[in-house]
């Protein structure tokens, strides 16, 4: 049985994670272009995943009576891979826009 104060903290973290996901989805729906849409989920998902992992770590640590931290691996991997995938997606979108003849700046190499 977990104490009420711990349940309240875990519930607040889970609700914060869910609200962050809703705000990210709303931001994606609202933004006008692909490049603007990339920011809302990238920033919000980082906080949402960390909040859910913290809630899980707190709850299961209280149940086991010792620190349970293996769920922290998920946000750690996301912290490494999310910026990389964001850069690769934006570069691919820029490449496609250049192929379509859109009026965007040339690559930094001056090709």
C-alpha positions as CSV (number, residue, x, y, z in Angstrom):
1,X,0.0,0.0,0.0
2,X,1.4,3.4,-1.0
3,X,0.9,6.6,1.0
4,X,-1.6,9.1,-0.2
5,X,1.0,11.8,-0.7
6,X,3.0,9.5,-3.0
7,X,-0.2,8.6,-5.0
8,X,-0.9,12.4,-5.4
9,X,2.6,13.0,-6.8
10,X,2.4,10.1,-9.1
11,X,-1.0,11.2,-10.3
12,X,0.2,14.7,-10.9
13,X,3.1,13.5,-12.9
14,X,0.9,11.2,-15.0
15,X,-1.6,14.0,-15.6
16,X,1.3,16.4,-16.5
17,X,2.5,13.8,-19.0
18,X,-0.9,13.5,-20.6
19,X,-1.5,17.2,-20.8
20,X,1.9,17.7,-22.4
21,X,0.9,15.2,-25.1
22,X,-2.4,16.9,-25.7
23,X,-0.7,20.3,-26.0
24,X,1.8,18.8,-28.4
25,X,-0.9,17.3,-30.5
26,X,-2.8,20.6,-30.5
27,X,0.4,22.4,-31.5
28,X,0.9,20.0,-34.4
29,X,-2.7,20.6,-35.6
30,X,-2.3,24.4,-35.3
31,X,1.0,25.0,-36.9
32,X,1.0,26.0,-40.6
33,X,4.0,24.2,-42.0
34,X,6.0,21.0,-41.6
35,X,9.0,22.9,-40.1
36,X,6.8,24.6,-37.5
37,X,5.0,21.3,-36.7
38,X,8.3,19.7,-35.8
39,X,8.9,21.8,-32.7
40,X,5.7,21.0,-30.7
41,X,6.1,17.3,-30.4
42,X,9.9,17.3,-30.1
43,X,9.9,19.6,-27.0
44,X,6.7,18.4,-25.4
45,X,7.4,14.7,-25.8
46,X,10.7,15.0,-23.9
47,X,8.9,16.4,-20.8
48,X,6.0,14.0,-21.2
49,X,8.2,10.9,-21.3
50,X,10.4,12.1,-18.4
51,X,7.2,12.8,-16.3
52,X,5.8,9.4,-17.0
53,X,9.1,7.7,-16.2
54,X,9.4,9.6,-13.0
55,X,5.9,8.6,-12.0
56,X,6.7,5.0,-12.7
57,X,10.0,5.1,-10.9
58,X,8.4,6.7,-7.8
59,X,5.5,4.3,-7.7
60,X,7.3,1.0,-8.3
61,X,10.2,2.1,-5.9
62,X,7.6,2.6,-3.2
63,X,6.0,-0.8,-3.9
64,X,9.3,-2.6,-3.9
65,X,10.9,-0.7,-1.0
66,X,14.1,-0.1,-3.0
67,X,15.0,2.2,-5.9
68,X,13.6,0.9,-9.2
69,X,15.2,2.9,-12.0
70,X,15.3,0.7,-15.1
71,X,12.4,2.7,-16.7
72,X,14.7,5.7,-16.9
73,X,16.4,4.0,-19.9
74,X,13.5,4.9,-22.1
75,X,13.7,8.7,-21.7
76,X,17.5,8.6,-21.8
77,X,17.4,6.8,-25.2
78,X,14.7,9.3,-26.4
79,X,16.9,12.2,-25.3
80,X,19.7,10.9,-27.6
81,X,17.6,9.9,-30.6
82,X,14.9,12.6,-30.7
83,X,17.2,15.5,-31.7
84,X,18.9,13.3,-34.3
85,X,15.6,12.3,-35.9
86,X,14.4,15.9,-35.8
87,X,17.5,17.0,-37.7
88,X,17.2,14.2,-40.2
89,X,13.5,14.9,-40.9
90,X,14.2,18.6,-41.3
91,X,17.1,18.0,-43.7
92,X,14.9,15.6,-45.8
93,X,12.1,18.1,-45.9
94,X,14.5,20.9,-47.0
95,X,15.9,18.6,-49.7
96,X,12.4,17.8,-51.0
97,X,11.5,21.5,-51.0
98,X,14.7,22.3,-53.0
99,X,13.8,19.6,-55.5
100,X,10.3,21.1,-55.9
101,X,11.8,24.5,-56.7
102,X,10.7,26.3,-53.6
103,X,12.2,29.6,-52.8
104,X,14.5,28.7,-49.9
105,X,18.1,29.5,-49.1
106,X,20.7,27.2,-50.7
107,X,22.7,24.8,-48.5
108,X,25.6,26.2,-46.4
109,X,28.1,24.6,-48.7
110,X,27.0,26.9,-51.5
111,X,26.2,24.1,-54.0
